[in-house]
Amino acid sequence: MTPRAAPPAVDPGNHAPRWPAVLAAAWVGTCCLVAGGALIWSRVRGGGTADQEVVVLAIGLRLVTVAVALASIQPWGRRLPGRVVLGGLWGAGAVQLAYPLAETVVKTATLAGLMEPLDKGISDMSIQGWFNFGATWLIWGVPGALFVLAAVVFGRRLPHARAWALLSVLAGIGFLAGLGLLIG
């Protein structure tokens, strides 16, 4: 009788669903390609460069979030501290969900008669305002929700994930506020 080989060690990370991180990376990557293509097209057609720096910054930051999503599911990501990856996932989710959620609250309050619309920004109740609302959820809200799902999946592997998640969400919102003040 020949001895049987021991079964391979089980890595709990390999059994976790990968689709939230894959879809988040693909969704944001596609948004970056479209925005980058629009910037290039604008420049080729002789468009001005005013305010394009903000778009370039946004594309760069979103590409960092793509790397974080991929780090949560790729072998090379295991070289990074788990708390850094988890923090990046939660921070990316919070930053991307902040504006769509705020706009949802404002539009709901406006529809309920709790506030008057300003006909611009997040309280714009025109057709264009509702189109922008949908686009905001498509560009920021959906990937934000995917990053939150990826963070929940990844966080199941780490001790103290809940405390780290809260800290990361607060840091992400603080980063967004600081960036808004810097740009604004």
FIKOLZA-1660 file (N, C-alpha, C; in steps of 0.1 Angstrom, whole numbers, plus 5000, padded with zeros to 4 digits):
% residues 184
   i   px   py   pz ch aa at
   1 5008 4988 5000  A  M  N
   1 5000 5000 5000  A  M CA
   1 5009 5012 5000  A  M  C
   2 5007 5021 4991  A  T  N
   2 5015 5033 4990  A  T CA
   2 5008 5044 4998  A  T  C
   3 5017 5052 5005  A  P  N
   3 5011 5063 5013  A  P CA
   3 5005 5074 5004  A  P  C
   4 4994 5079 5008  A  R  N
   4 4988 5090 5001  A  R CA
   4 4994 5104 5005  A  R  C
   5 4995 5112 4995  A  A  N
   5 5000 5125 4997  A  A CA
   5 4990 5133 5005  A  A  C
   6 4995 5142 5014  A  A  N
   6 4986 5150 5022  A  A CA
   6 4979 5160 5012  A  A  C
   7 4966 5163 5015  A  P  N
   7 4959 5173 5007  A  P CA
   7 4966 5187 5008  A  P  C
   8 4966 5195 4997  A  P  N
   8 4972 5208 4998  A  P CA
   8 4965 5216 5009  A  P  C
   9 4973 5225 5015  A  A  N
   9 4967 5235 5025  A  A CA
   9 4957 5243 5018  A  A  C
  10 4946 5246 5025  A  V  N
  10 4935 5254 5020  A  V CA
  10 4938 5269 5023  A  V  C
  11 4937 5277 5013  A  D  N
  11 4938 5291 5015  A  D CA
  11 4924 5297 5014  A  D  C
  12 4919 5302 5026  A  P  N
  12 4905 5307 5026  A  P CA
  12 4903 5317 5016  A  P  C
  13 4913 5325 5011  A  G  N
  13 4911 5335 5001  A  G CA
  13 4907 5330 4988  A  G  C
  14 4911 5317 4985  A  N  N
  14 4908 5311 4972  A  N CA
  14 4893 5307 4971  A  N  C
  15 4886 5306 4982  A  H  N
  15 4872 5302 4981  A  H CA
  15 4863 5314 4982  A  H  C
  16 4868 5326 4984  A  A  N
  16 4860 5337 4984  A  A CA
  16 4856 5342 4970  A  A  C
  17 4844 5347 4969  A  P  N
  17 4840 5351 4955  A  P CA
  17 4849 5362 4950  A  P  C
  18 4853 5362 4938  A  R  N
  18 4862 5372 4932  A  R CA
  18 4854 5382 4924  A  R  C
  19 4842 5379 4920  A  W  N
  19 4835 5387 4911  A  W CA
  19 4833 5402 4915  A  W  C
  20 4831 5405 4928  A  P  N
  20 4829 5419 4931  A  P CA
  20 4842 5427 4928  A  P  C
  21 4854 5422 4931  A  A  N
  21 4866 5429 4928  A  A CA
  21 4869 5429 4913  A  A  C
  22 4866 5418 4906  A  V  N
  22 4868 5418 4891  A  V CA
  22 4859 5428 4885  A  V  C
  23 4846 5428 4888  A  L  N
  23 4837 5437 4882  A  L CA
  23 4840 5452 4886  A  L  C
  24 4844 5454 4898  A  A  N
  24 4847 5468 4902  A  A CA
  24 4859 5473 4894  A  A  C
  25 4869 5464 4892  A  A  N
  25 4881 5468 4884  A  A CA
  25 4878 5471 4870  A  A  C
  26 4869 5462 4864  A  A  N
  26 4865 5463 4850  A  A CA
  26 4857 5475 4848  A  A  C
  27 4847 5478 4857  A  W  N
  27 4838 5489 4856  A  W CA
  27 4846 5502 4856  A  W  C
  28 4854 5504 4866  A  V  N
  28 4862 5516 4868  A  V CA
  28 4872 5517 4857  A  V  C
  29 4879 5506 4853  A  G  N
  29 4888 5507 4842  A  G CA
  29 4881 5511 4829  A  G  C
  30 4869 5507 4827  A  T  N
  30 4862 5511 4815  A  T CA
  30 4858 5526 4815  A  T  C
  31 4854 5530 4827  A  C  N
  31 4851 5545 4829  A  C CA
  31 4864 5553 4826  A  C  C
  32 4875 5548 4831  A  C  N
  32 4888 5555 4829  A  C CA
  32 4892 5556 4814  A  C  C
  33 4889 5545 4807  A  L  N
  33 4892 5544 4792  A  L CA
  33 4883 5554 4785  A  L  C
  34 4870 5555 4788  A  V  N
  34 4861 5564 4782  A  V CA
  34 4865 5578 4785  A  V  C
  35 4868 5581 4797  A  A  N
  35 4871 5595 4801  A  A CA
  35 4885 5599 4795  A  A  C
  36 4894 5590 4795  A  G  N
  36 4907 5593 4788  A  G CA
  36 4906 5595 4773  A  G  C
  37 4897 5586 4767  A  G  N
  37 4895 5588 4753  A  G CA
  37 4888 5601 4750  A  G  C
  38 4879 5605 4758  A  A  N
  38 4872 5618 4756  A  A CA
  38 4882 5630 4758  A  A  C
  39 4891 5629 4767  A  L  N
  39 4902 5639 4769  A  L CA
  39 4911 5640 4756  A  L  C
  40 4915 5628 4752  A  I  N
  40 4923 5628 4740  A  I CA
  40 4916 5634 4728  A  I  C
  41 4904 5629 4726  A  W  N
  41 4895 5634 4715  A  W CA
  41 4894 5649 4716  A  W  C
  42 4892 5655 4727  A  S  N
  42 4890 5669 4729  A  S CA
  42 4903 5676 4725  A  S  C
  43 4914 5671 4729  A  R  N
  43 4927 5677 4726  A  R CA
  43 4930 5677 4711  A  R  C
  44 4927 5665 4705  A  V  N
  44 4929 5663 4690  A  V CA
  44 4921 5673 4683  A  V  C
  45 4909 5676 4687  A  R  N
  45 4900 5685 4680  A  R CA
  45 4903 5700 4684  A  R  C
  46 4913 5702 4692  A  G  N
  46 4917 5716 4695  A  G CA
  46 4910 5722 4707  A  G  C
  47 4904 5713 4715  A  G  N
  47 4897 5718 4727  A  G CA
  47 4906 5724 4737  A  G  C
  48 4901 5733 4745  A  G  N
  48 4909 5739 4756  A  G CA
  48 4913 5729 4767  A  G  C
  49 4922 5733 4774  A  T  N
  49 4927 5724 4785  A  T CA
  49 4922 5728 4799  A  T  C
  50 4913 5738 4799  A  A  N
  50 4907 5743 4812  A  A CA
  50 4900 5731 4818  A  A  C
  51 4902 5730 4831  A  D  N
  51 4896 5720 4839  A  D CA
  51 4899 5705 4836  A  D  C
  52 4907 5703 4826  A  Q  N
  52 4911 5689 4823  A  Q CA
  52 4920 5683 4833  A  Q  C
  53 4927 5691 4840  A  E  N
  53 4936 5686 4851  A  E CA
  53 4929 5678 4861  A  E  C
  54 4917 5683 4864  A  V  N
  54 4908 5676 4874  A  V CA
  54 4904 5662 4869  A  V  C
  55 4901 5661 4856  A  V  N
  55 4897 5649 4850  A  V CA
  55 4909 5639 4850  A  V  C
  56 4921 5644 4847  A  V  N
  56 4933 5636 4847  A  V CA
  56 4936 5631 4861  A  V  C
  57 4934 5639 4871  A  L  N
  57 4936 5635 4885  A  L CA
  57 4926 5625 4889  A  L  C
  58 4913 5626 4885  A  A  N
  58 4903 5617 4888  A  A CA
  58 4906 5603 4881  A  A  C
  59 4910 5603 4869  A  I  N
  59 4914 5591 4862  A  I CA
  59 4926 5584 4869  A  I  C
  60 4936 5592 4873  A  G  N
  60 4947 5586 4880  A  G CA
  60 4943 5580 4893  A  G  C
  61 4935 5587 4901  A  L  N
  61 4930 5581 4914  A  L CA
  61 4922 5569 4912  A  L  C
  62 4913 5569 4902  A  R  N
  62 4905 5557 4899  A  R CA
  62 4913 5545 4895  A  R  C
  63 4924 5548 4887  A  L  N
  63 4933 5537 4884  A  L CA
  63 4940 5531 4896  A  L  C
  64 4942 5539 4906  A  V  N
  64 4947 5533 4918  A  V CA
  64 4937 5524 4925  A  V  C
  65 4924 5528 4924  A  T  N
  65 4914 5519 4930  A  T CA
  65 4913 5506 4922  A  T  C
  66 4916 5506 4909  A  V  N
  66 4916 5494 4901  A  V CA
  66 4927 5485 4906  A  V  C
  67 4938 5491 4909  A  A  N
  67 4950 5483 4914  A  A CA
  67 4946 5477 4928  A  A  C
  68 4939 5484 4936  A  V  N
  68 4935 5479 4949  A  V CA
  68 4925 5468 4948  A  V  C
  69 4916 5469 4939  A  A  N
  69 4906 5458 4937  A  A CA
  69 4913 5446 4932  A  A  C
  70 4922 5447 4923  A  L  N
  70 4930 5436 4918  A  L CA
  70 4939 5430 4928  A  L  C
  71 4945 5438 4937  A  A  N
  71 4953 5433 4948  A  A CA
  71 4945 5424 4957  A  A  C
  72 4932 5426 4958  A  S  N
  72 4925 5418 4967  A  S CA
  72 4922 5404 4962  A  S  C
  73 4925 5402 4950  A  I  N
  73 4922 5388 4944  A  I CA
  73 4934 5382 4937  A  I  C
  74 4945 5389 4935  A  Q  N
  74 4956 5384 4927  A  Q CA
  74 4967 5380 4937  A  Q  C
  75 4975 5370 4933  A  P  N
  75 4986 5365 4942  A  P CA
  75 4996 5376 4946  A  P  C
  76 4999 5385 4937  A  W  N
  76 5008 5396 4940  A  W CA
  76 5002 5405 4951  A  W  C
  77 4989 5406 4953  A  G  N
  77 4983 5414 4963  A  G CA
  77 4986 5409 4977  A  G  C
  78 4989 5396 4978  A  R  N
  78 4992 5390 4992  A  R CA
  78 5005 5396 4997  A  R  C
  79 5013 5402 4989  A  R  N
  79 5025 5408 4994  A  R CA
  79 5023 5421 5002  A  R  C
  80 5011 5427 5000  A  L  N
  80 5007 5439 5007  A  L CA
  80 5000 5435 5020  A  L  C
  81 5002 5444 5030  A  P  N
  81 4994 5441 5042  A  P CA
  81 4979 5441 5040  A  P  C
  82 4973 5431 5046  A  G  N
  82 4958 5430 5043  A  G CA
  82 4950 5442 5047  A  G  C
  83 4955 5449 5058  A  R  N
  83 4948 5461 5063  A  R CA
  83 4949 5472 5052  A  R  C
  84 4960 5473 5045  A  V  N
  84 4961 5483 5034  A  V CA
  84 4951 5480 5023  A  V  C
  85 4951 5468 5019  A  V  N
  85 4941 5464 5008  A  V CA
  85 4927 5466 5013  A  V  C
  86 4924 5461 5025  A  L  N
  86 4910 5463 5030  A  L CA
  86 4907 5478 5031  A  L  C
  87 4916 5486 5036  A  G  N
  87 4914 5500 5037  A  G CA
  87 4912 5507 5024  A  G  C
  88 4919 5502 5014  A  G  N
  88 4917 5508 5001  A  G CA
  88 4904 5504 4995  A  G  C
  89 4899 5492 4997  A  L  N
  89 4886 5488 4992  A  L CA
  89 4875 5496 4998  A  L  C
  90 4875 5497 5012  A  W  N
  90 4865 5505 5019  A  W CA
  90 4866 5519 5015  A  W  C
  91 4878 5525 5015  A  G  N
  91 4879 5539 5011  A  G CA
  91 4874 5542 4997  A  G  C
  92 4878 5533 4988  A  A  N
  92 4873 5535 4974  A  A CA
  92 4858 5534 4973  A  A  C
  93 4852 5525 4981  A  G  N
  93 4837 5524 4981  A  G CA
  93 4831 5536 4987  A  G  C
  94 4836 5541 4998  A  A  N
  94 4830 5553 5005  A  A CA
  94 4832 5565 4996  A  A  C
  95 4843 5567 4990  A  V  N
  95 4845 5579 4982  A  V CA
  95 4836 5579 4970  A  V  C
  96 4834 5567 4963  A  Q  N
  96 4826 5567 4951  A  Q CA
  96 4811 5567 4954  A  Q  C
  97 4807 5563 4966  A  L  N
  97 4793 5563 4970  A  L CA
  97 4789 5576 4976  A  L  C
  98 4798 5584 4981  A  A  N
  98 4794 5597 4988  A  A CA
  98 4785 5606 4980  A  A  C
  99 4789 5609 4968  A  Y  N
  99 4782 5619 4960  A  Y CA
  99 4768 5613 4955  A  Y  C
 100 4768 5601 4949  A  P  N
 100 4755 5596 4946  A  P CA
 100 4745 5595 4957  A  P  C
 101 4750 5591 4969  A  L  N
 101 4741 5590 4981  A  L CA
 101 4736 5604 4985  A  L  C
 102 4745 5613 4985  A  A  N
 102 4742 5627 4988  A  A CA
 102 4731 5632 4979  A  A  C
 103 4733 5630 4966  A  E  N
 103 4723 5635 4956  A  E CA
 103 4710 5628 4958  A  E  C
 104 4710 5615 4961  A  T  N
 104 4698 5608 4964  A  T CA
 104 4690 5614 4976  A  T  C
 105 4697 5617 4986  A  V  N
 105 4691 5623 4998  A  V CA
 105 4685 5637 4994  A  V  C
 106 4692 5645 4987  A  V  N
 106 4688 5658 4983  A  V CA
 106 4676 5657 4974  A  V  C
 107 4676 5648 4964  A  K  N
 107 4665 5647 4955  A  K CA
 107 4652 5642 4962  A  K  C
 108 4655 5632 4971  A  T  N
 108 4643 5627 4979  A  T CA
 108 4637 5638 4988  A  T  C
 109 4646 5646 4994  A  A  N
 109 4641 5657 5002  A  A CA
 109 4633 5668 4994  A  A  C
 110 4638 5670 4982  A  T  N
 110 4632 5679 4973  A  T CA
 110 4618 5674 4968  A  T  C
 111 4618 5661 4964  A  L  N
 111 4605 5655 4960  A  L CA
 111 4595 5655 4972  A  L  C
 112 4600 5653 4984  A  A  N
 112 4591 5653 4996  A  A CA
 112 4587 5667 5000  A  A  C
 113 4592 5677 4994  A  G  N
 113 4588 5691 4997  A  G CA
 113 4596 5696 5010  A  G  C
 114 4606 5689 5014  A  L  N
 114 4614 5694 5026  A  L CA
 114 4624 5705 5022  A  L  C
 115 4627 5706 5009  A  M  N
 115 4636 5717 5005  A  M CA
 115 4632 5722 4991  A  M  C
 116 4636 5734 4988  A  E  N
 116 4634 5739 4974  A  E CA
 116 4645 5736 4965  A  E  C
 117 4643 5732 4953  A  P  N
 117 4654 5729 4944  A  P CA
 117 4661 5742 4940  A  P  C
 118 4674 5741 4937  A  L  N
 118 4682 5752 4933  A  L CA
 118 4683 5753 4917  A  L  C
 119 4678 5742 4911  A  D  N
 119 4679 5741 4896  A  D CA
 119 4693 5740 4891  A  D  C
 120 4702 5736 4900  A  K  N
 120 4716 5733 4896  A  K CA
 120 4722 5724 4906  A  K  C
 121 4732 5717 4902  A  G  N
 121 4739 5708 4911  A  G CA
 121 4730 5696 4915  A  G  C
 122 4731 5691 4927  A  I  N
 122 4724 5679 4931  A  I CA
 122 4709 5681 4933  A  I  C
 123 4705 5693 4934  A  S  N
 123 4690 5695 4936  A  S CA
 123 4683 5699 4923  A  S  C
 124 4690 5698 4912  A  D  N
 124 4684 5701 4899  A  D CA
 124 4674 5690 4895  A  D  C
 125 4662 5695 4894  A  M  N
 125 4651 5685 4891  A  M CA
 125 4646 5686 4877  A  M  C
 126 4654 5692 4868  A  S  N
 126 4651 5692 4854  A  S CA
 126 4654 5678 4847  A  S  C
 127 4651 5677 4835  A  I  N
 127 4654 5665 4828  A  I CA
 127 4669 5662 4828  A  I  C
 128 4677 5673 4826  A  Q  N
 128 4692 5672 4826  A  Q CA
 128 4696 5668 4840  A  Q  C
 129 4690 5673 4851  A  G  N
 129 4694 5669 4864  A  G CA
 129 4691 5655 4867  A  G  C
 130 4680 5649 4862  A  W  N
 130 4677 5635 4864  A  W CA
 130 4687 5626 4855  A  W  C
 131 4690 5631 4844  A  F  N
 131 4700 5624 4835  A  F CA
 131 4713 5623 4843  A  F  C
 132 4718 5635 4848  A  N  N
 132 4730 5635 4856  A  N CA
 132 4730 5626 4868  A  N  C
 133 4718 5626 4874  A  F  N
 133 4716 5617 4886  A  F CA
 133 4719 5602 4882  A  F  C
 134 4713 5598 4871  A  G  N
 134 4715 5584 4866  A  G CA
 134 4729 5582 4862  A  G  C
 135 4736 5592 4856  A  A  N
 135 4750 5590 4852  A  A CA
 135 4759 5590 4864  A  A  C
 136 4755 5597 4874  A  T  N
 136 4763 5597 4887  A  T CA
 136 4763 5583 4893  A  T  C
 137 4751 5577 4893  A  W  N
 137 4750 5564 4899  A  W CA
 137 4758 5554 4890  A  W  C
 138 4757 5556 4877  A  L  N
 138 4764 5546 4868  A  L CA
 138 4779 5547 4869  A  L  C
 139 4784 5559 4870  A  I  N
 139 4798 5562 4870  A  I CA
 139 4805 5560 4883  A  I  C
 140 4797 5564 4894  A  W  N
 140 4803 5564 4907  A  W CA
 140 4796 5554 4917  A  W  C
 141 4783 5554 4916  A  G  N
 141 4775 5546 4926  A  G CA
 141 4777 5531 4924  A  G  C
 142 4775 5526 4912  A  V  N
 142 4777 5512 4909  A  V CA
 142 4790 5507 4913  A  V  C
 143 4801 5513 4908  A  P  N
 143 4814 5508 4912  A  P CA
 143 4817 5510 4927  A  P  C
 144 4811 5520 4933  A  G  N
 144 4813 5522 4948  A  G CA
 144 4806 5510 4955  A  G  C
 145 4795 5506 4951  A  A  N
 145 4788 5494 4957  A  A CA
 145 4796 5482 4955  A  A  C
 146 4802 5480 4943  A  L  N
 146 4810 5469 4940  A  L CA
 146 4823 5468 4949  A  L  C
 147 4829 5480 4952  A  F  N
 147 4840 5481 4961  A  F CA
 147 4836 5477 4975  A  F  C
 148 4825 5481 4979  A  V  N
 148 4820 5477 4993  A  V CA
 148 4818 5462 4993  A  V  C
 149 4812 5456 4983  A  L  N
 149 4811 5442 4983  A  L CA
 149 4824 5435 4983  A  L  C
 150 4834 5440 4975  A  A  N
 150 4847 5434 4975  A  A CA
 150 4854 5436 4989  A  A  C
 151 4851 5447 4996  A  A  N
 151 4857 5449 5009  A  A CA
 151 4851 5439 5019  A  A  C
 152 4838 5437 5018  A  V  N
 152 4831 5427 5027  A  V CA
 152 4837 5413 5025  A  V  C
 153 4839 5409 5012  A  V  N
 153 4844 5396 5009  A  V CA
 153 4859 5395 5014  A  V  C
 154 4867 5405 5011  A  F  N
 154 4881 5405 5015  A  F CA
 154 4882 5406 5031  A  F  C
 155 4873 5413 5037  A  G  N
 155 4874 5415 5051  A  G CA
 155 4871 5403 5060  A  G  C
 156 4864 5393 5054  A  R  N
 156 4862 5381 5061  A  R CA
 156 4874 5373 5064  A  R  C
 157 4885 5377 5058  A  R  N
 157 4898 5370 5060  A  R CA
 157 4907 5377 5071  A  R  C
 158 4903 5388 5075  A  L  N
 158 4911 5396 5084  A  L CA
 158 4905 5398 5098  A  L  C
 159 4913 5397 5108  A  P  N
 159 4908 5400 5121  A  P CA
 159 4906 5416 5122  A  P  C
 160 4897 5420 5130  A  H  N
 160 4895 5434 5133  A  H CA
 160 4890 5442 5120  A  H  C
 161 4884 5435 5111  A  A  N
 161 4880 5441 5098  A  A CA
 161 4870 5452 5100  A  A  C
 162 4861 5450 5110  A  R  N
 162 4850 5460 5112  A  R CA
 162 4856 5474 5116  A  R  C
 163 4865 5474 5126  A  A  N
 163 4871 5486 5130  A  A CA
 163 4879 5492 5119  A  A  C
 164 4887 5484 5112  A  W  N
 164 4895 5489 5101  A  W CA
 164 4886 5495 5090  A  W  C
 165 4874 5489 5088  A  A  N
 165 4865 5493 5078  A  A CA
 165 4860 5507 5081  A  A  C
 166 4856 5509 5094  A  L  N
 166 4851 5522 5098  A  L CA
 166 4861 5533 5096  A  L  C
 167 4873 5530 5101  A  L  N
 167 4884 5540 5099  A  L CA
 167 4887 5543 5085  A  L  C
 168 4886 5533 5076  A  S  N
 168 4889 5535 5062  A  S CA
 168 4878 5543 5055  A  S  C
 169 4866 5541 5059  A  V  N
 169 4854 5549 5053  A  V CA
 169 4856 5563 5057  A  V  C
 170 4859 5566 5070  A  L  N
 170 4861 5580 5075  A  L CA
 170 4873 5586 5068  A  L  C
 171 4884 5578 5066  A  A  N
 171 4896 5584 5059  A  A CA
 171 4892 5587 5044  A  A  C
 172 4885 5578 5038  A  G  N
 172 4881 5580 5024  A  G CA
 172 4872 5593 5022  A  G  C
 173 4863 5595 5031  A  I  N
 173 4854 5607 5031  A  I CA
 173 4862 5619 5034  A  I  C
 174 4872 5618 5044  A  G  N
 174 4880 5629 5047  A  G CA
 174 4889 5633 5035  A  G  C
 175 4894 5622 5028  A  F  N
 175 4903 5625 5016  A  F CA
 175 4894 5632 5005  A  F  C
 176 4882 5628 5003  A  L  N
 176 4873 5634 4993  A  L CA
 176 4870 5648 4997  A  L  C
 177 4868 5651 5010  A  A  N
 177 4865 5665 5014  A  A CA
 177 4878 5673 5012  A  A  C
 178 4889 5668 5016  A  G  N
 178 4902 5676 5014  A  G CA
 178 4905 5678 4999  A  G  C
 179 4902 5669 4991  A  L  N
 179 4904 5670 4977  A  L CA
 179 4895 5681 4971  A  L  C
 180 4882 5680 4976  A  G  N
 180 4872 5690 4971  A  G CA
 180 4876 5704 4975  A  G  C
 181 4882 5706 4987  A  L  N
 181 4886 5719 4992  A  L CA
 181 4898 5724 4984  A  L  C
 182 4907 5714 4981  A  L  N
 182 4919 5718 4973  A  L CA
 182 4916 5722 4959  A  L  C
 183 4907 5714 4952  A  I  N
 183 4903 5717 4939  A  I CA
 183 4893 5729 4938  A  I  C
 184 4884 5729 4947  A  G  N
 184 4872 5737 4947  A  G CA
 184 4873 5751 4946  A  G  C
% end
